[in-house]
Amino acid sequence: MKMLTAKNKKDLPELYATEEQGAEAMAVVKFFCPWNSWTWYAVEFDGEDRFFGLVDGQFKELGYFLLSELMSVKGPGGLRIERDLYFRPTKIKDLQ
């Protein structure tokens, strides 16, 4: 599975583009870890590697995360971080 499609890249605003929207900003892409509860919601993308969005792990927090890091994670049995193919854009406030 492709971690990020051309359409995903096109749909994601550039970094800092939604800064004024606060919790009204839309998470466009969702990544998840199939062997635990960690989830990453991408709101903005620099076009290469860096996202800004909501990270839901031990705590929920807004911050930056890297596509390259998500792609490098290897779990039990060779599992990898995946993109949720069925995720619909959702406001950050509705994910918190």
C-alpha positions in Angstrom: 0.0 0.0 0.0 1.2 3.5 -0.8 1.5 5.5 2.4 0.7 8.7 0.6 -1.0 9.1 -2.8 -0.7 12.0 -5.3 -4.3 12.9 -4.4 -3.4 12.9 -0.6 -0.5 15.2 -1.4 -2.8 17.5 -3.4 -5.5 17.6 -0.7 -3.1 18.4 2.2 -2.6 22.1 2.8 1.0 23.4 3.0 2.6 23.7 6.5 1.1 26.7 8.4 -1.7 27.1 5.9 -4.4 26.2 8.5 -2.7 27.8 11.5 -5.5 30.4 12.0 -8.2 27.7 11.9 -7.2 26.1 15.2 -9.3 23.1 16.1 -11.6 23.8 13.0 -8.7 22.6 10.8 -9.4 19.4 8.9 -7.4 16.2 9.3 -7.1 14.9 5.8 -5.2 11.7 6.1 -5.1 9.1 8.9 -2.3 6.7 9.6 -2.6 4.0 12.2 -0.5 1.3 13.9 -2.3 -2.1 13.5 -0.6 -3.7 16.6 -1.3 -0.9 19.1 -3.5 2.2 19.5 -1.3 4.9 18.0 -2.8 7.0 15.3 -1.6 10.0 13.3 -4.0 12.5 11.7 -2.3 14.7 9.0 -3.6 18.3 8.7 -0.7 19.9 6.8 2.2 18.6 4.7 5.4 20.2 3.5 5.2 18.2 0.2 8.2 16.0 1.1 8.3 14.5 4.5 6.9 16.6 7.4 3.3 16.6 8.6 1.6 18.7 11.2 -1.4 17.2 12.8 -2.9 15.3 15.8 -0.9 12.4 17.3 -3.0 10.1 19.4 -0.7 7.8 21.4 -0.2 7.8 25.1 -1.7 11.3 25.0 -3.4 13.3 22.2 -1.3 16.2 21.1 -0.8 18.5 18.1 2.7 18.3 16.6 4.9 17.4 13.7 5.7 13.9 12.5 7.6 12.5 9.6 6.5 10.3 6.8 9.9 8.7 6.7 9.6 7.7 10.4 6.2 6.2 9.9 7.5 4.2 6.9 10.5 3.0 8.9 8.5 1.4 11.8 8.4 -2.4 11.7 6.1 -4.3 14.1 5.5 -7.9 15.0 5.3 -10.3 12.1 6.5 -7.5 9.7 3.5 -5.3 10.2 3.8 -1.7 9.2 2.1 1.6 9.9 -0.9 1.9 7.4 -3.0 4.6 5.9 -6.7 4.3 6.6 -8.2 3.9 3.2 -11.7 4.7 4.5 -10.9 7.8 6.5 -13.0 10.9 5.7 -11.6 14.4 6.4 -12.6 15.4 9.9 -12.2 18.5 12.0 -9.5 18.2 14.7 -12.0 19.3 17.4 -14.0 16.2 16.6 -10.9 13.9 17.0 -9.8 15.4 20.3 
